[in-house]
């Protein structure tokens, strides 16, 4: 059974999801307030974290901000509000995916499986270390370094970086990046890829001469410059 943590104050929903997810091979643990959820999430015992936005004691965005200082566990935001500003802020703070409530449990299962697939190295890339202009990325663990200093990247950011690093000096189209890094085709109004790339750019910083490490090629995609 794959261990999943849900932090949500709707106990009835958590019970229903625990029963549903058990049939798909997931063992769901639940916390119903912010502080206890943050403590459980920091234990690093879970394959994926499901995090609600509205929580007593500490809201989900505050928890996400705290977690992303050291925790790389794949994280899916879940919110009844479903406001674009919440979705954008969640992605900016390091959420890997976002789903509005009420949601179809089958879609939740599909999203969880996609997050888990993305966290597993492919047989072709397992153990391979990619290097490019001071960057180093372990394709298996998705750990990254810049000039030998460790980078705190989320799973999505590390996968985007991997997709760019295996194609040095090549333009990678947005659909390819979305499929390889986010595990889904890019919708017409889906800005999640752009948010993840914006976060990645901020963490990488520019080259010493001020050029961005990740360049936008209008109408085509993104390029990891040298």
C-alpha angles and dihedrals in degrees: 000000000000111000114234127179122210120191106195133130092217098096094181091055091048091052092049092048092047090057093043096046093046089067088057095050100265125129106208122205117188137206120185104200136046103249096048090044092053091049092050093046091053091058089080091218096122134084094208135009122215109201129189119211099220111060136149117251096014128014125237095252091055090050091049092051091052094044096050091061089076112349120092098178111135108260133198119196117219121191138166089208096060091186115165091233091057091048093049093046091047091053091045090054092051110272112153096209141001132214128181122224134271089049134173107253088221090060090048090053090049091051092048092050090049091052091049093048091052092051092056117083116235118242089247095055104031110124094004116133115208122203131189131161096331094325122116125186129182103215092203102049094024089226113150137196134191114204087343092304113121117245121218099222128166119232092259093049092048092049092050089050091049092051089053096042094054087057103045115190090003127118109242114202120233095245092055091049092048094049095045099039105027099029095232141081114263114253123219094255098028110124097172094105091052091050093051091048091048090054091046092051091051092052094046096044123200128298115270090264091056099256115138115250090219112046126199113226105200114241093000114060140252135325130199101222128210 
